[in-house]
Amino acid sequence: MVHQILLIYNPKAGKGIFLTKLADVIDMFVKGGYTVEVYPTQAPGDAVKKISALPSYIDMIVAAGGDGTLDEVVTGLMQSGRDVPIAYIPVGSTNDFAASLGLSTNIIEAVGDILGGEPRGVDVGMFNGDNFVYVAAFGAFTDVAYETNQDMKNIFGHIAYIMEGARRLGDIKSYMMTVTVNRRVIHQDYIFGMITNSTSVGGIRNITGQEVKLDDGLFEVTLIHNPKNIIEFQEIIGSLLMGNADTDLVDSFKTDHIIIESTQKVPWTLDGEYGGEHATVAVTNRKMGMRIVLDGKQAAIL
């Protein structure tokens, strides 16, 4: 039986390298028994519109781009009400979620893994009615990803984020928040927070903590206190880079649901893209809410 693929790709992601392999990718899928419909995204949010109106004859979506492209595909699929597996070819600048799954950033290898793979359930985050794949974050430097120019990302990769973040060191602000989680209520002044389902954020491995599982129905939450001085700030950075968030300056825990309230509207990012400003957010884990195609080695990571 021939299966129908919708191959949706971001032509600007990762220096446009996917375009150079597009014919090879289509040929591999056709040889693998699929017919392929191709769609290049035209603007931010375009993938959501395309996937939300997914035709009934599509059996699988193949998303080629960065984590933002994958986020849009998942959001569109949730809106469509369809239960269709997603395959991911990571060609973005950072590819955090792909790193968590052990996906190859070599396009031809990634297609080979898809052809030899099977759909596996992976958790999805619900954020005030919106969706995210691997991270919802607020505070220091979280706007760097969506305010860094795409051309700059393509040329410099991770360095672009670091360069942009360095400019912000003197602009760090804090937010007084009330956090309701795991039958606890926490009142604290935070400069940064992230709710994650990933082993990598911003290209930094293990920053989300230890024993991360992507299909267990639980988020890893990291909330950083407002440091009183540069020594405390350095302590925070050091603990995060070492993958040890168990300090008096960082609140770290796992949960399937969290409510965060602030006295003011706070800008959030969802999978590295602007997620709006919110005074109250409710975040819930939809356990194995999407199916993503993985080969045996990748599935073993879950």
N, C-alpha and C positions, 0 to 999 in steps of 0.2 A: 504493500500500500504506500503510495506516494504521499508525503507530508508537505504541508505548505508553511514556509517560513516568511515572516516579515523581518527583514534586516533593516534596522533603523540605526543611523549613525550620525555623529556630530562631525561635520567636515572640517571644523576648526580645531578639534581636540588633538593634543599631542603633536603639534607641528603639521597637522594634516597628513600624517604618515599612513593612515588607514586607506586613503584614496589610492596610494601607490600599490596596495595589495588587494583592492576591491575585486578585480577580475579573478584573481587567484582564489579569493574567499568564495565567490559565487561558484566557481568551477568545483571547488572541494565539496560544497554542499550539494550541488547537482549530482556529482559522482557518488555522494553518500545517499542518494535516493530522495532528495528534497527538491521541490520547486521553490524559487526564491522571488519574493517581491521586495524591492529596494526603495528606501525612503531616506533622503538626507534631511536632517532638521534644518529649518530656515531661521530660527530665532529662539531665544530662551522661552521655555514653556510650550514649544511646538510639539515636542514628543508627547506631552500630556494630552494635548488635543487629538493627536493622531491615534494614540493607543486607547483613549477613552471611547473612540468610535471603532474599535477593532472589529473587522469583519468576522463573521462566524466561521469562515473557511480557514482562518489562520490557526495552525496547530502549535506554533512555537514562535516566540519573539527572540530575535538575536539583537542585543544592544551593543553597539560599538561606540565607545567614547569614554569620558571620565565618570567619576562617581555621581556627578550632577546629572548626566544623561541617564544613568541607571535609575536614579531617584525619580526622574520624570516618567520613565517607563513604568516603574512600579506604581506611582501615583495614578497614571492613566489607566493602568490595569485594574486597580482598585475601583476606580470610577466606572469602568466598563462592566463590572460584575462578572467578568470571565475568569475562569480558572485555567490559565494557560502557562506552561513553563517558560521561564526566561533563561536565555543563555547570555553570557557577558563576555565581550572581548574588550579588555581594559587598555585603552590607548590615551588616557588622560595624563595630567601632569603629576598627580600624586597617587591615585589608585589605591586608597586605603582599604576599601572593602575587598578589592581583588586580592590584596596582600593577605588579608585575614583568611581568605578562602584558598590561598595557594595557587591562584590562577596565573597562568603564564602571560607575560606582557609581550611575548613574541606572537604576532598575529597568527601566523601559520600554525604554530604549536597550539595556540588557544582554540583554533577551529578544530584541530585534530582531537583535542580533549573533549570538545562539545560533541563531536560525532561519536566518540566512544563513551559518552557519559549518560547519566540518568538523572531525572529530576529529584531533588532532595529538598525537604522543607527547611526554611530559614526564617527566623523571627523578623517581624516588621514593627516599627514604632508608629504609634498614633499620637499626634501632637495637636491638641485643640481641633480635632477633626481633619487635620492634614496628615500626611505620611512622611516617614523618613526611613532610610535603609539602615544607616549605621551610626549616625551621631546627630544629636540636637545640642546646641551649645550657646552660651551667652558669655559676654564679658570680654576681658582683655584679648585682643588680637583676633577674635572670632570673625570680624568683618574683613580681615585681610584677604581671605580666599575670594570673596565676591567683589572686592574693590581693587584687586590686583588685575591689571590689564591682561586679556587672554594672550596677546602677542608676547608680553613679558613672561607669562607662564611658559609659553612654548619655547622661548629662547633660553631662559635661565632655570626652569623647573623649580625645585625646592628653594633655590637661592632667591627666587623672586619673592617667595613668602617671607623669608628671613629678612630681606632688604626692606620690604614693606613694614614688617613687624618692628624692626629696629627704629623706624621713624616714630613709632607710637609709644615708646617707652615713657615719655614724659606725660602721656595722656591717659594713663590707666585710671579708671574710676571704679568705685565700688557701689554695690546695691544692697540695701538692707532688705532681707528676705525672710519669709516664713515658709519652711519646708515641711510638708506633711508626708511621711513615708513610713512604712512598716510599723504602724501604730505609734509613731513618734511625731512630735512637733518640735522643729528646730528653728530658733531665731538667731540669725547670724548675718554679718556684713561680709559679702563675697565679692571678689573681683573676677571670678571665672567659675563656670560650671559646665560639665558635659555629661550627657546621658547617652551611653554608647552600647553598641552591639558590634564590637570590632576589636581586634588586637592592635590596630594601628590607627593613629589620628595625626594628620599633618605630616605623614611620612615617618613618624616616630613610633617604633615598635614597642609594645608592652607598656605604653603609657596609661593604658586603661586598667592595668592591674593583672593579677595572676588568675589562671584557670578560667579563662574566658571561653564560653561555649556560645555558638551562634544560633543554637536551636533549643535552648533550655527554657525559654520563656522569661528570661531575666535580663535586665539591663545592668551594666556596670555604671555607677554614678560617682562622679568626682566633683567636689565642690571646694574651691580654694578660698580660704579666709583672706581678709584684707591685711597684708603684712604691716607691722608697725615700723619696720626699718629695713635697710638693704640686706642685713644678715638673715632676717626671716624670709625675705624674698628669695635669696640664694638657696636657703634651706628647702623651700618649696620646689624650686626648679630642680635641684639635685635629687630630691625624693621622687619626683615624677619621672625624670630621665632614667632613674634606677629601677623604675617599676614598683616602687614602694611608697604607696600613698597613705600609709598608716602613721600619720603624725598629728600633732595637736593643731597644725595649721591647715589640714586637709580632712574633710569629711568624705569617707569612701565607703560604699556599701552596694549591695545588689538588691534589686527590687523589680516587680512587674508593673508597679504603678506608683506615680509620684505627682504631687501637686506643689507648685512653686508660686508663691505670691510675693509681689513687691509693692512698695509704696509709689512706684512710678513705672511707666512702660519701659520695658527692657528689650533691646534688639536681640533677636535670636538668629542663628543659622541652622539650616537643615541640610545635612550632607554637603556643607561648604557653600550653600547658596542662601541668599537672604530669605529669612522666614518670617519677617514682620516684627513689629513691636507689640509686646504683651505685658500687662500687669499681672495676669494670672495664666498659668499654663497647667494643663493636665496631660500627662504623658502615660500611655498604656502600651504594654507589650502584647502584640498579637502573636502568640507562639506559633511558629512555622506558618506564618501568614502568607508567604509566597513560596513558589517552587523554583529553584534555580538549578540549572543543569551542571552536574559535577562528575568528573571521572572518579574512579575508586580511590586514588591517592588523595584527591581534594576532599572527598566525602569523609575520609578518615579523620580530617581535621576537626569536623563538627563535634 
